[in-house]
Amino acid sequence: MALTSHVTEAAFIARRNQDWAELERLTQRAANQDVSALEVQEVTRISPLYRDICADLARAQAARYSAPLVDYLHALTASAHSVLYALPPRPRFTFSLRGKKSAFLAFPRAVRAHWPTMLLAAFLFFGPFLFGAIASIAEPSFAFRVVPESQLRPLVDGYAKGFATGRQAGEGAMMAGFYVNNNVGIALRCFATGIFGGLGSAFYLVQNGLAIGAILGYVASQGAGGNLLLFIIGHSAFELGAIVIAGGAGMSLGWSIIAPGNKTRLASLQSAGRDVAVIVSGAAVMLLIAAAIEAFWSASSMPAVVKVIFGATWLLVVLSYIFLAGQDEPWERT
Amino acid sequence: MMGEVVHAPLDTDVAIETPEHIVFRHRVAGPARRGLAYLIDVFVCYFTLFVVGIVVLLASGAGDIVDRMQHAPQTTTGMGVGLMLVLLFVVQWVYFVVWETWKGTSLGKMALGLRVVTTTGRPIGFGGAALRNILRGADVLPIGYLVGVVSMLLTSRFQRLGDLTANTMVVMVDRARATAPVRLWPPAEPYELASIPERVMLDAEERTAIELFLRRRGTLGPAREEELASMMMEPLVRRHGIHPPHPGVHGGPPPPRPSRLLALLYERAANAGRGEAPTSSRHEAAGGRLSWR
């Protein structure tokens, strides 16, 4: 492999370095700020300059020019490549946030496309939920096996008082922070651990269902159940719905590894990942809505009738959104 | 000739072929470097949280904050605590997603020259950033990113579960700066070049070896430098049939030192060919710049 070149390195550099400098300047500005920071004529320069530097790199490699020159061209090609291909013609992922409508409809479509795991998640959550509630009403001490007694007793006192005073503004903000951090965190963790064959998600669903059911049953058995229902009715459609959806998405992720079909397990996981990214983002938004309602509405001193109507309306809205929105087109992976 | 040494790329390199059929390589970052970047991010996040906490404490009167939260949650205290909890959420779940969607890197990664790209070398979008970061929830298990580290060690691109799912990898940003090519200094004298064949053919390895040596000249002691150069000289001299000039018995100029001879060989090999490059396919370049950085 002899060193052959028809052009000396110095001549090559002298002839081409002006273009390289221009490309370097443009890619650096595009990378530091944004492609939109460039003038139109500058943007149109990138593509021909990039084609040229690709040729230059190939030429330099073939001619075995010195390593620093090849490295330099290499790095410049790589950075120009990342600028030029930063915005591929198709959306980078399954959905784009630019088209609000498409993201809005993509979520329920994706959820419905994964209905088997969603159904399973609903059973895994509401089964233990009902069991915990019924068992705690029948035998209140059952709840202590699930949730520590020291946490349950203050709850009863709290809900027995009712909502005559409502919450102070500061307390509402504090609780909003708590719900955002705690509930969204639980849902995201519930989803993430689904990658272990769905087991993590299943565990979180059962655990949360059982605990929430037990709390509900215990508070009801102590005579404050009506107040607790009034508290949760406003946000439960969003919150419980999002937990089930996030858990179902996690189990879809796990199932994609267990039963990859005619793909490799990795390819199956990645294609499921694109779907569930949409689902989990939607579930997170649902939980943020739930946190706002729970903090600023659920404990307010509104009349019971208003709270029931409010909660029922949202339940209807959420259910019809999940089941009906975007029916005109099936969910399609891109 | 002798068997060619295959240039095996480092096993932490990932080759990426562009639509233009140009192949370039990304060097993948390993667990240690990524762990360090993560520690920087964690420090930045919790330091911010700490500062906000101090401000909240001062704003709410710096009294017995726990007591007041329990018995009389005042507006400022409650709002402060709420803000802290929201910030905690942001730190845990939002910080990385926002940075990686926006810049393709986080502050810690930026500090260590790391970047998140798809396995085809493209920037990741919101979907990819969200997925790989939500799955941190699985990678941190059971403690200290154990699952993530094991996953990294089992995959050729050092991918944790989040990377595998989102089809991303963390690479080192190649910021190769242009360095000047090796120049012969002082310039070759005609009599020096006379002892060297008109056409010197060096193979890629020889050329790289000489270039590396010439670039390191001056960092070694003169004696060591000449010793190394003479060791490199021998096979070259034998192969190319170069006859180093005899010691100046005839009172002529002294023979070149081995390092000088290497530089002359390099100069001859590198500068063989036309001194003029073909023009760009698009436009006539109006004369190059005087010096190339």
Interface residues (C-beta under 8 A of the other chain):
Chain A: M1 A2 L3 T4 S5 H6 V7 T8 E9 A10 A11 F12 I13 A14 R15 R16 N17 Q18 D19 W20 A21 P48 Y50 R51 D52 C54 A55 L57 A58 R64 S66 A67 P68 L69 D71 Y72 H74 A75 T77 A78 H81 S82 Y85 A86 P88 P91 R92 F93 T94 F95 L97 Q168 A169 G170 E171 G172 A173 M174 M175 A176 G177 F178 V180 N181 V184 G185 L188 R189 F191 A192 T193 G194 I195 F196 G200 L253 L266 L269 Q270 G273 R274 V276 A277 V278 V280 S281
Chain B: E4 T18 E20 I22 F24 R25 H26 M69 P73 Q74 T75 T76 T77 G78 M79 V81 G82 L83 M84 L85 V86 L88 F89 Q92 W93 V117 G121 R122 P123 I124 G125 F126 G127 G128 A130 L131 I134 L135 R136 G137 A138 L141 L161 L164 T165 A166 N167 D174 R175 A176 R177 A178 T179 A180 P181 V182 M201 L202 D203 A204 R207 T208 E211 A269 A270 N271 A272 G273 R274 G275 E276 A277 P278 T279 S280 S281 R282 A285 A286 G288 R289 W292
